[in-house]
Amino acid sequence: MSDQSQAQGNLFQNAIRDAVYAGIVVLGLFILLIGFRTDQNIKNELILVQRWGLLFSMVGAAMAVRFVMTAFISPALAARKTAKAHAKPAEQQSWFRQNFYKLALAFLLIYPFLMLVLFGVNGSLKWVDNFGIQILIYVMLAWGLNIVVGLAGLLDLGYVAFYAVGAYSYALLSSYFGLSFWILLPLAGILAAFWGMILGFPVLRLRGDYLAIVTLAFGEIIRLVLINWTAVTKGTFGVSGIAKATLFGFYEFSAKPDGFAATFGLPMSSVWYKVFLYYLILALCMLTAFVTIRLRRLPIGRAWEALREDEIACRSLGINTTTTKLTAFAIGAMFGGFAGAFFAVRQGFVSPESFVFLESAVILAIVVLGGMGSLSGIAIAAIAMIGGTELLRQMDFLKVIFGSDFTPELYRMLIFGLAMVLVMLYKPRGFVGTREPSDYLHAERKAISGEFTKEGHG
């Protein structure tokens, strides 16, 4: 009993020491960023405003989190890992885990109507658009990038370029030629796939950091072309007045007598168009997931994974790495083009400012945090990152703690940066570090751990 008490005392001493160290580190990092702020007085003079309350609140929060992690969470995780290592494997999964995907899909199908019931016709608009549609757009983009990065192992930092190609393809072709959304949606994907192949040819002999630099440059080239080709793209002014999508050409979502709401006797509101867009992007996400799963089980999918693990060994097996890389870039770009066309329909306006490098970084972060190659993990990461950003906009109660001038959404990148550090420390292979192999021996289905795959690609 005395040994246990001594061990407990040592644990709390270590927790207190770690909390103090964490407080010192946070104080040193944020004393200039948060402790002080420049402002202008009534004479238009630059003055320095001290924000010690906000600074020490963050230091105290960091110390508390570090203390709890060291004293309680880390020992609990270690004990759970030890017990799991010595425990016998469960013969059957729980009912919830067996039916998780069915339950998730059912929730997604009823989500808009649930929001309509809870918040009313006008109150549900924010939850359907800012949360439902916005998150699903990034889920689709991350699943498309997952083909290039997670399955083929090709680090792409310019994925937003294909997003832009899809958006501008729809915006320009619908504006100049009056083509409908249902014609331009596949056309935008085809054009984006074409540009994916154009990117793939110069980088066939590149890998690692050099590949990342070239793809980053490609994304910036596309953005600069959109800014400077003013005769077509209208430059920084963007393309406005983009035509809305219709319900397969039968009904328009407008206030006309033959519009969707008037035809079905519904109250006039823009929420019905958002509900339609929600189910449209949900269908596109399901298409992306279906194609990805099917391709992984085909020879091309196994070639991608072989390329990811070891390109030299992949060549020695007789696999054509040229076509393997080009198909990965083309198919991943195609889904980016689909998402871009949908983005243009949703916004009704596109400009180069929507396709900066930060978008590529966010999409790549979602893929890494979720677990490369894991569709469910990437979806969870998209919900956490994009949904978390939107939730910060609703947390006005934080002004009571940090002051009336505190703006929660301005700190979202700081919060997500800290969250990414914590996830990489405690879940280095992402939220979902296990996945099913693309093929089975003796038809035995068994999830494999990330330990059996290349570092960083679990």
PyMOL commands that set and color helices and strands:
alter all, ss='L'
color gray80, all
select helices_A, chain A and resi 2-30+52-86+95-98+100-123+125-151+160-177+181-200+208-228+230-233+235-237+260-263+271-297+299-309+311-316+321-347+352-354+357-370+375-393+398-402+408-426+450-452
alter helices_A, ss='H'
color red, helices_A
select strands_A, chain A and resi 36-40+46-50+239-240+349-350+434-435+448-449
alter strands_A, ss='S'
color yellow, strands_A
deselect
rebuild
show_as cartoon
